[in-house]
Amino acid sequence: MTTFWNKTELERLQDFRVILVARRRQAVQSVFELREANKETDSAYGYKAGPEFRAIQDQIEAVDRAIEDEARIESSTQTLKRPAGFNQPIEYPKSGIV
């Protein structure tokens, strides 16, 4: 079984992206559910959800850039040596969100 602790940085970022995309889809779904429940046809709910949607989308785009960076790092680690002091694996806390 693959756990968070057994994954590469790239795999962790890809998993994080999946979470953010799900959150974005949920935000969009909520707008349509509110409109339908209130029998509204205007876009007032969309305006209210806009800032949250934008924040989530900005996060997704930042993660996309980080994924590209990690992919570049992974592909170059076989040809580049790490600088002194960077030879140790990254340790993550065993509990809580960082």
ChimeraX attribute file (.defattr): number of C-alpha atoms within 10 A of each C-alpha:
attribute: neighborCount
match mode: 1-to-1
recipient: residues
	/A:1	3
	/A:2	6
	/A:3	7
	/A:4	11
	/A:5	12
	/A:6	10
	/A:7	12
	/A:8	12
	/A:9	18
	/A:10	18
	/A:11	15
	/A:12	16
	/A:13	18
	/A:14	16
	/A:15	13
	/A:16	14
	/A:17	19
	/A:18	13
	/A:19	13
	/A:20	17
	/A:21	15
	/A:22	12
	/A:23	15
	/A:24	19
	/A:25	13
	/A:26	12
	/A:27	18
	/A:28	17
	/A:29	12
	/A:30	15
	/A:31	19
	/A:32	16
	/A:33	13
	/A:34	13
	/A:35	17
	/A:36	11
	/A:37	9
	/A:38	9
	/A:39	9
	/A:40	12
	/A:41	10
	/A:42	9
	/A:43	12
	/A:44	12
	/A:45	17
	/A:46	17
	/A:47	12
	/A:48	11
	/A:49	15
	/A:50	15
	/A:51	11
	/A:52	14
	/A:53	19
	/A:54	12
	/A:55	12
	/A:56	18
	/A:57	16
	/A:58	12
	/A:59	15
	/A:60	19
	/A:61	13
	/A:62	13
	/A:63	17
	/A:64	15
	/A:65	12
	/A:66	16
	/A:67	19
	/A:68	14
	/A:69	13
	/A:70	17
	/A:71	14
	/A:72	12
	/A:73	14
	/A:74	14
	/A:75	11
	/A:76	11
	/A:77	10
	/A:78	8
	/A:79	8
	/A:80	9
	/A:81	10
	/A:82	10
	/A:83	7
	/A:84	7
	/A:85	6
	/A:86	9
	/A:87	9
	/A:88	8
	/A:89	6
	/A:90	7
	/A:91	7
	/A:92	11
	/A:93	8
	/A:94	7
	/A:95	6
	/A:96	6
	/A:97	6
	/A:98	5
